[in-house]
Amino acid sequence: MFTGIVSEQGSVVSLDLAGDGESGLLVVEAPATGRDLAPGASIAVNGVCLTAVTLDGPRVGVDVMGETLRRTTTGALQPGAPVNLERCVPAGGRLDGHVVQGHVDGIGVLLEREDLGAWHRLRFGLPSTLGRYAAEKGSVAIDGVSLTVTAVSRPQEPQQWFEVGLIPTTLRETGLGARNVGDPVNLEMDVLAKYAERLLGFMAVDAPGTSTDQDAP
């Protein structure tokens, strides 16, 4: 588990994909985050939970699979690109952000950016299937950064969106400070909302008078 508090901005060394494009090895420069990292340990790269498989000084190699390449921005990373990094939180550690699994739900895009002096307002578009999980004053992880949602679209709007506010520290110490309109980002919505929806779905199926497979002739 992660907290969405970025430990450092690393950089991509290489991304070598297999011929079928369904797997690959991503190597990142992670001088602080990779310190004392052991093979098999988890590391979040732009909000994607990945497993360390090779360690070479400050360089950490992680395996990526087809699901990761399809559902995240990882496959588009180029050498030299900055990436947000975070180690998993130890048991008993401080939860300074919110519960982040590193399981990206989908890719969003930066629609608007406004400099308000002491902070910036950013509006992100997201897939319509994820719009229901965005709640005002709720939590979201964008490229692995824990943020509070400040405004949301109405359910009937064809383009679902949400807004966040970035303070100078976030702008300076994460990759979100350099994001431009049109840039894609990894989105992880609040896991509690997803589990609540799933449980309610099963409750409806199990309700008295609801047919089940056992009731079928």
ROLUMGU-917691 format. One record per residue (C-alpha): residue number from 1; x, y, z; residue in one letter; chain. Coordinates in steps of 0.25 Angstrom, whole numbers, plus 2048, in hexadecimal, padded with zeros to 3 digits. Each point is the difference from the previous one (the first is absolute). Example, Ala and Ser with C-alpha at 12.3 -4.5 7.8 and 13.67 -1.06 7.14 Angstrom:
<pts>
+-------+------+-------+-----+-------+------+
! ketor ! east ! north !  up ! pakol ! rogu !
+-------+------+-------+-----+-------+------+
!     1 !  831 !   7EE ! 81F !     a !    A !
!     2 !  806 !   80E ! 7FE !     s !    A !
+-------+------+-------+-----+-------+------+
</pts>
This chain:
<pts>
+-------+------+-------+-----+-------+------+
! ketor ! east ! north !  up ! pakol ! rogu !
+-------+------+-------+-----+-------+------+
!     1 !  800 !   800 ! 800 !     m !    A !
!     2 !  804 !   80E ! 7FD !     f !    A !
!     3 !  7FC !   80E ! 805 !     t !    A !
!     4 !  801 !   809 ! 7F4 !     g !    A !
!     5 !  80C !   808 ! 806 !     i !    A !
!     6 !  80B !   800 ! 7F6 !     v !    A !
!     7 !  80D !   7FD ! 805 !     s !    A !
!     8 !  808 !   806 ! 7F4 !     e !    A !
!     9 !  800 !   802 ! 7F1 !     q !    A !
!    10 !  808 !   7F6 ! 7F9 !     g !    A !
!    11 !  802 !   7FE ! 7F1 !     s !    A !
!    12 !  7FF !   7F5 ! 7F6 !     v !    A !
!    13 !  80C !   7FA ! 7FC !     v !    A !
!    14 !  7FA !   7F6 ! 7F6 !     s !    A !
!    15 !  7F3 !   7F8 ! 7FC !     l !    A !
!    16 !  803 !   7F3 ! 7F9 !     d !    A !
!    17 !  7F3 !   7FA ! 7FB !     l !    A !
!    18 !  7FF !   7F1 ! 7FB !     a !    A !
!    19 !  7FD !   7FE ! 7F1 !     g !    A !
!    20 !  7F1 !   7FE ! 803 !     d !    A !
!    21 !  7FF !   80C ! 808 !     g !    A !
!    22 !  7FA !   7F9 ! 80B !     e !    A !
!    23 !  80C !   801 ! 80A !     s !    A !
!    24 !  80C !   807 ! 803 !     g !    A !
!    25 !  80B !   806 ! 809 !     l !    A !
!    26 !  7FF !   80E ! 805 !     l !    A !
!    27 !  80D !   806 ! 806 !     v !    A !
!    28 !  7FF !   80C ! 809 !     v !    A !
!    29 !  80B !   809 ! 806 !     e !    A !
!    30 !  7FB !   800 ! 80F !     a !    A !
!    31 !  80C !   805 ! 809 !     p !    A !
!    32 !  7F8 !   802 ! 80D !     a !    A !
!    33 !  7F4 !   7F7 ! 7FE !     t !    A !
!    34 !  808 !   7F4 ! 7FB !     g !    A !
!    35 !  80A !   801 ! 80C !     r !    A !
!    36 !  7FF !   7F3 ! 808 !     d !    A !
!    37 !  7F5 !   7FB ! 7F6 !     l !    A !
!    38 !  800 !   7F1 ! 800 !     a !    A !
!    39 !  7FD !   7F7 ! 7F4 !     p !    A !
!    40 !  7F1 !   7FD ! 800 !     g !    A !
!    41 !  7FD !   80D ! 807 !     a !    A !
!    42 !  7F5 !   809 ! 7FB !     s !    A !
!    43 !  802 !   80E ! 7FB !     i !    A !
!    44 !  7F6 !   809 ! 7FA !     a !    A !
!    45 !  804 !   807 ! 7F2 !     v !    A !
!    46 !  7F6 !   80B ! 7FD !     n !    A !
!    47 !  7F6 !   7F9 ! 808 !     g !    A !
!    48 !  802 !   7F2 ! 7FB !     v !    A !
!    49 !  803 !   7F5 ! 80A !     c !    A !
!    50 !  80C !   7F8 ! 7FA !     l !    A !
!    51 !  80A !   7F6 ! 805 !     t !    A !
!    52 !  80F !   802 ! 801 !     a !    A !
!    53 !  807 !   7F5 ! 7F8 !     v !    A !
!    54 !  80E !   806 ! 7FD !     t !    A !
!    55 !  808 !   80A ! 809 !     l !    A !
!    56 !  80C !   807 ! 7FB !     d !    A !
!    57 !  805 !   80B ! 809 !     g !    A !
!    58 !  7F5 !   80B ! 7FF !     p !    A !
!    59 !  7FA !   7F9 ! 7F4 !     r !    A !
!    60 !  7F3 !   7F7 ! 802 !     v !    A !
!    61 !  7FB !   7F7 ! 7F6 !     g !    A !
!    62 !  7F1 !   7FC ! 801 !     v !    A !
!    63 !  7F8 !   7F6 ! 7F7 !     d !    A !
!    64 !  7F4 !   805 ! 7F9 !     v !    A !
!    65 !  7F5 !   7F7 ! 7FA !     m !    A !
!    66 !  7F5 !   802 ! 7F5 !     g !    A !
!    67 !  7F5 !   805 ! 80A !     e !    A !
!    68 !  80A !   80B ! 805 !     t !    A !
!    69 !  803 !   804 ! 7F2 !     l !    A !
!    70 !  7F1 !   801 ! 7FC !     r !    A !
!    71 !  7FB !   807 ! 80D !     r !    A !
!    72 !  80B !   80A ! 803 !     t !    A !
!    73 !  809 !   80A ! 7F9 !     t !    A !
!    74 !  80C !   7F7 ! 803 !     t !    A !
!    75 !  801 !   7FB ! 7F2 !     g !    A !
!    76 !  802 !   80E ! 7FB !     a !    A !
!    77 !  80C !   803 ! 809 !     l !    A !
!    78 !  80D !   805 ! 7F9 !     q !    A !
!    79 !  80E !   800 ! 805 !     p !    A !
!    80 !  802 !   80D ! 809 !     g !    A !
!    81 !  7F2 !   802 ! 803 !     a !    A !
!    82 !  7FD !   804 ! 80F !     p !    A !
!    83 !  7F8 !   7F6 ! 808 !     v !    A !
!    84 !  7FA !   801 ! 80E !     n !    A !
!    85 !  805 !   7F5 ! 809 !     l !    A !
!    86 !  7FC !   7FB ! 80E !     e !    A !
!    87 !  803 !   7F4 ! 808 !     r !    A !
!    88 !  7F5 !   7F8 ! 807 !     c !    A !
!    89 !  7FC !   805 ! 80E !     v !    A !
!    90 !  806 !   7F7 ! 80B !     p !    A !
!    91 !  7F6 !   7FA ! 80A !     a !    A !
!    92 !  7FE !   80B ! 80B !     g !    A !
!    93 !  805 !   80B ! 7F7 !     g !    A !
!    94 !  7F9 !   80D ! 7FE !     r !    A !
!    95 !  7F4 !   801 ! 7F6 !     l !    A !
!    96 !  803 !   80E ! 7FC !     d !    A !
!    97 !  7F8 !   7FF ! 7F3 !     g !    A !
!    98 !  7F5 !   7F6 ! 7FE !     h !    A !
!    99 !  7FF !   7F1 ! 7FE !     v !    A !
!   100 !  806 !   7FE ! 7F2 !     v !    A !
!   101 !  802 !   7F2 ! 7FA !     q !    A !
!   102 !  808 !   803 ! 7F4 !     g !    A !
!   103 !  7F5 !   7FA ! 7F8 !     h !    A !
!   104 !  7FD !   80A ! 7F5 !     v !    A !
!   105 !  7F1 !   800 ! 7FB !     d !    A !
!   106 !  803 !   808 ! 7F3 !     g !    A !
!   107 !  806 !   80B ! 7F9 !     i !    A !
!   108 !  7FB !   80F ! 801 !     g !    A !
!   109 !  804 !   80C ! 7F9 !     v !    A !
!   110 !  803 !   80E ! 804 !     l !    A !
!   111 !  7F5 !   809 ! 7FB !     l !    A !
!   112 !  803 !   80E ! 807 !     e !    A !
!   113 !  80B !   806 ! 808 !     r !    A !
!   114 !  7FF !   80D ! 807 !     e !    A !
!   115 !  80B !   808 ! 808 !     d !    A !
!   116 !  7F9 !   806 ! 80C !     l !    A !
!   117 !  80D !   806 ! 806 !     g !    A !
!   118 !  802 !   7F8 ! 80D !     a !    A !
!   119 !  7FA !   7F3 ! 7F9 !     w !    A !
!   120 !  7FC !   7FA ! 7F3 !     h !    A !
!   121 !  7F2 !   7FB ! 7FC !     r !    A !
!   122 !  800 !   7F3 ! 7F7 !     l !    A !
!   123 !  7F4 !   7FA ! 7F9 !     r !    A !
!   124 !  802 !   7F2 ! 7FC !     f !    A !
!   125 !  7F7 !   7F8 ! 7F6 !     g !    A !
!   126 !  7FD !   7F1 ! 804 !     l !    A !
!   127 !  7F9 !   7F4 ! 7F9 !     p !    A !
!   128 !  7F1 !   801 ! 802 !     s !    A !
!   129 !  801 !   7F2 ! 808 !     t !    A !
!   130 !  808 !   807 ! 80B !     l !    A !
!   131 !  7F8 !   80D ! 801 !     g !    A !
!   132 !  7F8 !   7FA ! 80B !     r !    A !
!   133 !  80C !   7FE ! 809 !     y !    A !
!   134 !  804 !   80E ! 800 !     a !    A !
!   135 !  7FA !   808 ! 80C !     a !    A !
!   136 !  802 !   80E ! 805 !     e !    A !
!   137 !  809 !   800 ! 80B !     k !    A !
!   138 !  803 !   7F1 ! 7FE !     g !    A !
!   139 !  80E !   7FB ! 7FC !     s !    A !
!   140 !  807 !   7FC ! 7F3 !     v !    A !
!   141 !  80E !   7FC ! 7FC !     a !    A !
!   142 !  805 !   807 ! 7F4 !     i !    A !
!   143 !  80D !   7FA ! 7FB !     d !    A !
!   144 !  802 !   7FB ! 80E !     g !    A !
!   145 !  7FD !   80D ! 807 !     v !    A !
!   146 !  7F6 !   800 ! 80B !     s !    A !
!   147 !  7F6 !   80C ! 7FD !     l !    A !
!   148 !  7F3 !   805 ! 805 !     t !    A !
!   149 !  7F5 !   802 ! 7F6 !     v !    A !
!   150 !  7FB !   80F ! 800 !     t !    A !
!   151 !  7F5 !   7FF ! 7F5 !     a !    A !
!   152 !  7F9 !   7F6 ! 7F8 !     v !    A !
!   153 !  7F8 !   7FF ! 7F3 !     s !    A !
!   154 !  7F1 !   7FD ! 801 !     r !    A !
!   155 !  7FC !   7F2 ! 7FD !     p !    A !
!   156 !  7F9 !   803 ! 7F3 !     q !    A !
!   157 !  80C !   807 ! 7FA !     e !    A !
!   158 !  805 !   7F9 ! 7F4 !     p !    A !
!   159 !  80F !   803 ! 804 !     q !    A !
!   160 !  802 !   7FC ! 80E !     q !    A !
!   161 !  80A !   809 ! 807 !     w !    A !
!   162 !  806 !   803 ! 80E !     f !    A !
!   163 !  808 !   80B ! 805 !     e !    A !
!   164 !  80C !   801 ! 80A !     v !    A !
!   165 !  808 !   80B ! 806 !     g !    A !
!   166 !  80F !   7FF ! 801 !     l !    A !
!   167 !  809 !   807 ! 80A !     i !    A !
!   168 !  80E !   805 ! 7FD !     p !    A !
!   169 !  806 !   7F4 ! 806 !     t !    A !
!   170 !  7F8 !   7F6 ! 7F8 !     t !    A !
!   171 !  803 !   808 ! 7F3 !     l !    A !
!   172 !  80F !   800 ! 804 !     r !    A !
!   173 !  802 !   7F2 ! 805 !     e !    A !
!   174 !  7F7 !   7F8 ! 7F6 !     t !    A !
!   175 !  7FF !   7FF ! 7F1 !     g !    A !
!   176 !  7F2 !   806 ! 801 !     l !    A !
!   177 !  807 !   80E ! 800 !     g !    A !
!   178 !  805 !   7FE ! 7F2 !     a !    A !
!   179 !  7F3 !   7FA ! 7FA !     r !    A !
!   180 !  7FA !   807 ! 7F4 !     n !    A !
!   181 !  7F2 !   800 ! 7FB !     v !    A !
!   182 !  7FE !   7F3 ! 7F8 !     g !    A !
!   183 !  80A !   7F8 ! 808 !     d !    A !
!   184 !  7FB !   7F2 ! 804 !     p !    A !
!   185 !  801 !   7FC ! 80F !     v !    A !
!   186 !  7FD !   7F3 ! 808 !     n !    A !
!   187 !  7F4 !   801 ! 809 !     l !    A !
!   188 !  7FD !   7F7 ! 80C !     e !    A !
!   189 !  7F2 !   803 ! 806 !     m !    A !
!   190 !  7FD !   7FE ! 80F !     d !    A !
!   191 !  800 !   7F1 ! 802 !     v !    A !
!   192 !  7F5 !   802 ! 80B !     l !    A !
!   193 !  7F6 !   805 ! 7F6 !     a !    A !
!   194 !  803 !   7F4 ! 7F6 !     k !    A !
!   195 !  7FE !   7F6 ! 80B !     y !    A !
!   196 !  7F4 !   806 ! 805 !     a !    A !
!   197 !  7FA !   800 ! 7F2 !     e !    A !
!   198 !  804 !   7F1 ! 7FF !     r !    A !
!   199 !  7F9 !   7FC ! 80D !     l !    A !
!   200 !  7F4 !   808 ! 7FD !     l !    A !
!   201 !  7FF !   7F8 ! 7F2 !     g !    A !
!   202 !  800 !   7F3 ! 808 !     f !    A !
!   203 !  7F6 !   804 ! 80A !     m !    A !
!   204 !  7F6 !   803 ! 7F5 !     a !    A !
!   205 !  802 !   7F3 ! 7FA !     v !    A !
!   206 !  7FF !   7F9 ! 80D !     d !    A !
!   207 !  7F4 !   808 ! 804 !     a !    A !
!   208 !  7F3 !   7F8 ! 803 !     p !    A !
!   209 !  7F8 !   7FD ! 7F4 !     g !    A !
!   210 !  80C !   802 ! 7F6 !     t !    A !
!   211 !  802 !   7F4 ! 7F7 !     s !    A !
!   212 !  80E !   7F9 ! 801 !     t !    A !
!   213 !  806 !   7F5 ! 7F8 !     d !    A !
!   214 !  7FB !   7F6 ! 809 !     q !    A !
!   215 !  7F2 !   805 ! 7FE !     d !    A !
!   216 !  801 !   7FE ! 7F1 !     a !    A !
!   217 !  7F9 !   7F4 ! 7FA !     p !    A !
+-------+------+-------+-----+-------+------+
</pts>
